[in-house]
Amino acid sequence: MQNANFVNHIVEQYEKLLPFLPGTGNLNVRTLRHQALNEAVKIGLPHPRQSTWKHALLQPLFDTYPQGVIHPAGKRDYNSLKPFLIDTARALSLVFINGFYTPSLSHKKDKYPEMTLTHFGHLSKTQSDLLYDLLERSFQSKHFFHLINSALISDGALIIVPQDYPIDVPIFIYQILINNNSHSTMINTQTHIFVGKNSRVSVVEKTISLTNEISLLNTQTFIKADANSQVNYYHYAEDSAKIYRFTHLNVHQGFSSQFQLKLLAHGANYHRLETTLSLLEPETKADCQGLMLPAAQEHIDWISRLHHQAPNCHSEQIIKSVIGHEGHSTFLGNITVKKDAQKTIAHMHNHNLLLAKGKADTAPQLEIHADDVKCNHGATIGQLDETALFYLRSRGIDEQQAKKMLIDAFVQEIFSSEEFIEIEQHFIQKIHQRIEAMIKGENK
């Protein structure tokens, strides 16, 4: 009954928020939102009996009633956000606070006039039919949280890179939740990225939550890479301890396109990462690397689906976790190779390093219907090498520093050799800070 009350609350929030959501004046947009909500109610909440949800402990979220945000944040002192932003003067950026575009913190320069860099609130006033097309694109999943995202989305980012148009500076998308109230908050946003033929772009999507209340942060990102394009996508989730986060990344690749994913996630009571990559045409390449750093009472689920649907494609996945004391990470990976996808090369590896009483579950799988492929998968779960630790201690290095050196060696390949030094330095700094805190947490 309590869980039914949560679903009813979502319906009530939808009715309250609808007049303020972008595109409500467009009948098609409004109908699509209604359909998404009705489908979510029909499907209902996920249950631990479902295989990909069996480790998800969501009851504390279902016992709360998160409130949607109606209006953008008012004037406030944003100096407290500076440590979370990546300092680069040459970048482009869209900043969203509590689900709404914040122009005072965003930077849209005129160097690339043919590129579209905008947000859903603007589209609802100028191109509501395009907004409908974007929401329809997101309304494909049969997943409760994806569906309520489509129904309740308050704003979102749109990037369109035209054909033959390389972008030489990074584009930053910031999704920031700030809640100084005593009640739970709910934020639903999307990002859509279209990269034209022979074009290149690097996008950094960073999500940050600053709240002491149980809150829901629900985001979806859709990327379409046309023929011979190159997309570098970096995702960084930095959450406070009571956040329940749902992150969905869906990528479609065209002929001879290249897609690179670098993902870092830590914090959050529960974080569910779902990545779906579809290599739709020949000669495509996908390179996915990620690092999960759950500490005490934190749980991260990564569900990875990679579909090889055309011949002569190549995918590499390396996902690592460092699990702190009483933290938990799960990796459920699946590679599907269709019958026509001959000459496929696909590798998937998941490696987990446990600190103290950390816990890891891993289940990489292959589903191969072609007969001329090179595919493999592997997984490891272990602790720090006691022999290596003893060797470093015998050379006068204290225990915490020795552990940090071994962990750094374990994770260093994930965020090395980045195209933009500012991004690499920011990610490495955050990783080091997190690892130091996790090592200290072992002794508590």
C-alpha positions in Angstrom: 0.0 0.0 0.0 2.8 2.4 0.9 4.4 1.9 -2.6 1.0 2.5 -4.2 0.9 5.8 -2.3 4.2 6.8 -3.9 2.8 6.2 -7.4 -0.4 8.2 -6.5 1.9 11.0 -5.2 3.7 11.1 -8.6 0.3 11.4 -10.4 -0.6 14.3 -8.0 2.7 16.0 -8.7 2.2 15.7 -12.4 -1.2 17.4 -12.2 0.3 20.1 -10.1 3.3 20.7 -12.3 1.8 20.3 -15.8 0.8 23.9 -16.3 4.4 25.0 -15.7 6.1 22.3 -17.8 7.6 23.3 -21.2 5.4 22.6 -24.2 2.2 22.3 -22.3 0.5 24.6 -24.8 1.2 22.1 -27.6 -1.5 19.4 -27.7 0.9 16.8 -29.0 3.4 17.4 -26.3 0.7 17.4 -23.6 -0.7 14.1 -25.0 2.8 12.5 -25.0 3.3 13.5 -21.4 -0.1 12.0 -20.5 0.8 8.7 -22.3 4.2 8.5 -20.5 2.5 9.0 -17.1 -0.2 6.5 -17.8 2.3 3.9 -19.0 4.4 4.4 -15.8 1.3 3.9 -13.6 0.4 0.8 -15.6 3.9 -0.7 -15.3 4.3 0.2 -11.6 7.4 0.5 -9.5 10.4 -1.8 -10.0 10.6 -4.8 -7.7 13.6 -6.8 -6.3 12.1 -9.9 -8.0 13.1 -8.4 -11.3 16.7 -9.5 -12.2 18.2 -6.1 -12.8 16.6 -4.6 -9.7 17.4 -7.3 -7.2 20.1 -5.3 -5.4 18.2 -2.0 -5.4 17.1 -0.9 -2.0 14.5 1.8 -2.9 12.1 1.6 0.0 13.4 4.8 1.7 12.6 6.7 -1.5 9.2 5.1 -1.8 8.5 6.1 1.8 9.0 9.8 1.0 7.0 12.1 -1.2 9.4 14.2 -3.3 8.1 17.6 -4.4 8.6 18.8 -8.0 10.0 22.3 -8.6 7.7 24.8 -10.3 9.8 27.8 -10.9 13.6 28.4 -11.6 15.7 29.1 -8.6 15.6 32.8 -7.6 18.6 35.0 -7.1 21.2 33.4 -4.9 24.9 33.4 -4.2 26.5 30.9 -6.6 30.0 31.2 -5.2 29.4 27.9 -3.3 29.1 26.1 -6.7 32.5 27.2 -8.0 34.4 24.1 -6.5 32.1 21.9 -8.5 32.5 23.6 -11.9 35.4 22.8 -14.2 37.5 25.9 -14.7 38.1 26.5 -18.4 37.7 29.9 -20.0 37.3 28.5 -23.6 34.4 26.2 -22.9 30.7 26.4 -23.8 28.3 25.6 -21.1 24.6 25.2 -20.2 23.8 25.2 -16.5 20.6 23.9 -15.0 19.7 24.4 -11.3 16.8 22.4 -9.9 15.8 21.4 -13.4 15.8 24.8 -15.0 18.2 26.6 -17.3 20.3 29.3 -15.5 21.6 31.9 -18.0 23.7 33.8 -15.5 26.0 30.8 -15.1 25.9 29.5 -18.8 28.3 30.5 -21.6 27.1 30.4 -25.2 29.7 32.0 -27.4 29.4 33.0 -31.0 32.4 31.1 -32.3 30.2 28.3 -33.6 27.1 30.1 -35.0 25.9 27.1 -37.0 25.7 24.9 -33.9 22.5 24.7 -31.9 23.1 25.0 -28.1 19.8 25.7 -26.4 17.3 24.4 -23.8 13.8 23.0 -23.7 12.3 26.1 -22.1 13.4 28.1 -25.1 12.2 25.4 -27.6 8.7 25.4 -26.0 8.3 29.1 -27.0 10.0 28.9 -30.5 9.9 25.3 -31.8 7.3 23.3 -29.9 7.2 20.7 -32.7 10.9 20.0 -32.2 10.3 19.7 -28.5 7.7 17.1 -29.3 10.1 15.2 -31.5 12.7 15.1 -28.7 10.2 13.9 -26.1 8.9 11.3 -28.4 12.4 10.0 -28.9 12.7 9.6 -25.1 9.4 7.8 -24.8 10.7 4.4 -25.9 11.6 2.7 -22.6 9.2 0.5 -20.6 10.8 1.6 -17.3 9.0 3.4 -14.5 11.6 6.1 -13.9 12.4 6.7 -17.5 8.6 7.2 -18.2 8.1 9.6 -15.3 11.1 11.5 -16.6 9.4 11.9 -20.0 6.1 12.9 -18.3 7.6 15.4 -15.8 10.7 16.8 -17.5 11.1 20.4 -16.5 13.9 21.4 -18.9 16.7 19.9 -20.9 19.7 20.6 -23.1 19.8 20.4 -26.9 23.1 20.3 -28.9 23.0 20.0 -32.7 26.3 19.9 -34.4 25.8 20.3 -38.2 27.6 18.3 -40.9 31.4 18.9 -41.4 31.6 21.0 -38.3 34.3 20.1 -35.8 33.9 21.7 -32.3 37.4 22.3 -30.8 36.3 23.3 -27.3 34.4 21.2 -24.8 30.7 21.7 -24.1 29.7 21.4 -20.4 26.2 20.5 -19.3 25.7 21.0 -15.6 22.7 19.5 -13.8 22.7 20.8 -10.2 20.2 20.0 -7.4 20.2 22.5 -4.5 17.7 21.9 -1.8 17.9 24.0 1.4 14.3 23.1 2.4 13.2 20.4 4.8 11.3 18.4 2.3 12.3 15.9 -0.4 12.8 17.2 -4.0 12.3 15.6 -7.4 14.2 16.7 -10.6 13.6 15.3 -14.1 15.8 16.5 -17.0 17.1 15.4 -20.4 20.0 16.0 -22.8 19.8 15.4 -26.5 23.0 15.5 -28.7 23.0 15.2 -32.5 26.3 15.1 -34.3 26.3 15.4 -38.0 28.4 13.6 -40.7 32.1 14.2 -40.4 31.8 16.3 -37.3 33.5 16.1 -33.9 32.4 17.2 -30.4 33.3 16.6 -26.8 30.6 17.0 -24.2 31.0 16.8 -20.4 27.8 16.2 -18.4 28.2 16.8 -14.7 25.4 16.2 -12.2 25.7 17.5 -8.7 23.4 17.2 -5.7 23.6 19.5 -2.7 21.0 18.5 -0.2 20.5 16.8 3.2 17.1 15.5 2.3 16.1 12.3 0.5 15.6 13.4 -3.1 15.2 12.0 -6.6 17.4 13.1 -9.5 16.3 11.5 -12.7 18.2 12.2 -16.0 18.3 10.9 -19.5 20.8 11.5 -22.3 20.4 10.6 -25.9 23.2 10.8 -28.4 23.0 10.3 -32.2 26.3 10.1 -34.0 26.1 10.2 -37.8 28.6 8.8 -40.4 32.3 9.4 -39.7 31.5 11.6 -36.7 33.5 11.5 -33.4 31.8 12.0 -30.0 33.6 12.1 -26.7 31.2 12.0 -23.8 32.2 12.4 -20.2 29.7 11.9 -17.4 30.5 12.7 -13.8 28.0 12.2 -10.9 28.8 13.8 -7.6 26.1 13.3 -5.1 25.2 13.9 -1.5 24.4 10.9 0.7 20.6 10.9 0.6 20.2 11.1 -3.2 18.4 8.5 -5.3 19.7 8.9 -8.8 18.6 7.3 -12.1 20.9 8.0 -15.1 20.1 6.7 -18.5 22.4 7.0 -21.5 21.2 5.9 -25.0 23.6 6.1 -28.0 23.0 5.4 -31.7 26.0 5.2 -34.0 26.1 5.5 -37.7 28.6 4.3 -40.3 32.3 4.6 -39.2 31.4 6.8 -36.3 33.5 6.8 -33.1 32.1 7.1 -29.6 34.1 7.4 -26.4 32.5 7.2 -22.9 34.3 8.2 -19.7 32.1 7.9 -16.6 32.8 8.6 -12.9 30.2 8.1 -10.2 30.3 8.4 -6.4 28.0 9.4 -3.6 24.3 8.8 -3.5 22.4 6.4 -1.4 21.4 4.6 -4.6 22.5 5.3 -8.2 21.3 3.3 -11.1 23.3 3.8 -14.3 21.9 2.4 -17.5 23.9 2.7 -20.7 22.6 1.4 -24.0 24.9 1.6 -27.0 23.7 0.5 -30.5 26.3 0.1 -33.3 23.8 0.3 -36.1 26.0 0.5 -39.2 29.4 -1.0 -40.3 32.8 0.2 -39.2 31.6 1.8 -36.0 33.7 1.9 -32.8 32.7 2.4 -29.2 35.2 2.7 -26.3 33.6 2.8 -22.8 35.5 3.3 -19.6 34.0 3.9 -16.2 34.8 4.1 -12.5 32.4 3.6 -9.6 33.5 4.7 -6.1 30.7 3.8 -3.6 31.6 4.4 0.1 29.7 3.4 3.3 26.0 2.8 2.8 26.2 3.8 -0.9 25.1 1.5 -3.8 25.8 1.9 -7.5 24.2 -0.4 -10.1 25.6 -0.2 -13.6 23.4 -2.0 -16.3 25.3 -2.0 -19.6 23.7 -3.1 -22.9 25.8 -3.0 -26.1 24.2 -4.0 -29.4 26.3 -5.0 -32.4 23.9 -4.8 -35.3 26.3 -4.4 -38.3 29.5 -6.0 -39.5 33.1 -4.9 -38.9 32.4 -3.0 -35.7 34.6 -2.8 -32.6 33.7 -2.2 -28.9 35.8 -2.0 -25.8 34.4 -1.8 -22.2 36.5 -1.5 -19.1 34.5 -0.8 -16.0 36.2 -0.6 -12.6 35.0 -0.1 -9.0 36.7 0.7 -5.8 34.3 -0.1 -3.0 34.7 1.5 0.3 33.8 0.1 3.7 30.2 -1.2 3.6 29.7 0.2 0.1 28.3 -1.9 -2.8 28.6 -1.9 -6.6 26.9 -4.0 -9.2 27.8 -4.5 -12.8 25.4 -6.2 -15.1 26.8 -6.2 -18.7 25.4 -7.7 -21.9 26.8 -7.6 -25.4 24.5 -8.8 -28.1 25.9 -9.6 -31.6 23.3 -10.0 -34.3 23.5 -12.6 -37.0 24.6 -10.1 -39.7 27.2 -8.5 -37.5 30.1 -10.6 -38.8 33.7 -9.6 -38.1 32.7 -8.1 -34.7 35.3 -7.4 -32.1 33.9 -6.9 -28.6 35.6 -7.0 -25.2 34.0 -6.4 -21.9 35.8 -6.4 -18.6 34.8 -5.5 -15.0 37.3 -5.2 -12.2 36.4 -4.6 -8.6 38.7 -3.6 -5.7 37.2 -4.1 -2.2 38.3 -2.0 0.8 37.5 -3.5 4.2 33.9 -4.8 4.1 32.9 -3.5 0.6 30.8 -5.7 -1.6 30.7 -6.2 -5.4 28.4 -8.2 -7.7 29.3 -8.7 -11.4 27.7 -10.5 -14.3 29.1 -9.8 -17.7 27.4 -11.8 -20.5 27.7 -12.4 -24.2 24.8 -13.2 -26.6 26.3 -14.1 -30.0 24.3 -15.0 -33.1 27.2 -14.5 -35.6 29.9 -17.1 -36.3 32.9 -14.9 -37.3 33.6 -12.8 -34.3 36.2 -12.1 -31.6 34.4 -11.5 -28.4 35.3 -12.1 -24.7 34.4 -10.9 -21.3 35.9 -11.1 -17.8 35.4 -10.0 -14.2 37.5 -9.9 -11.1 36.8 -9.1 -7.4 39.7 -8.8 -5.0 41.4 -6.8 -2.3 44.6 -4.8 -2.2 47.7 -7.0 -2.7 49.1 -7.6 0.7 52.6 -8.4 -0.6 52.7 -5.1 -2.5 51.4 -3.3 0.5 54.0 -4.9 2.7 56.8 -3.9 0.3 55.7 -0.3 0.2 55.5 -0.2 4.1 58.9 -1.7 4.3 60.3 1.3 2.3 59.0 3.7 4.9 55.7 4.6 3.3 52.9 4.9 5.8 49.8 2.6 5.5 47.3 5.1 4.1 49.8 6.5 1.5 50.7 2.9 0.5 47.0 2.0 0.0 46.5 5.2 -2.0 49.4 4.4 -4.3 48.0 0.9 -5.1 44.5 2.2 -5.7 45.8 5.0 -7.9 47.6 2.4 -10.0 44.3 0.4 -10.3 42.2 3.3 -11.5 44.7 5.4 -13.5 43.9 4.1 -17.0 40.3 5.3 -16.8 41.0 9.0 -16.9 44.4 9.4 -18.4 45.4 11.0 -21.8 42.3 13.2 -22.1 41.9 15.5 -25.0 41.4 18.5 -22.7 43.8 18.9 -19.8 41.3 20.8 -17.7 38.9 17.8 -17.8 41.6 15.3 -16.9 42.9 17.4 -14.0 39.4 17.9 -12.6 38.5 14.2 -12.8 41.8 13.1 -11.3 41.5 15.6 -8.5 38.0 14.4 -7.6 39.1 10.7 -7.7 42.1 11.4 -5.4 39.8 13.2 -2.9 37.3 10.4 -2.9 39.9 7.7 -2.5 41.5 9.5 0.4 38.1 9.8 2.1 37.4 6.1 1.5 40.7 5.0 3.0 40.1 7.0 6.1 36.6 5.5 6.3 38.0 2.0 6.6 39.1 2.7 10.1 35.8 4.1 11.4 
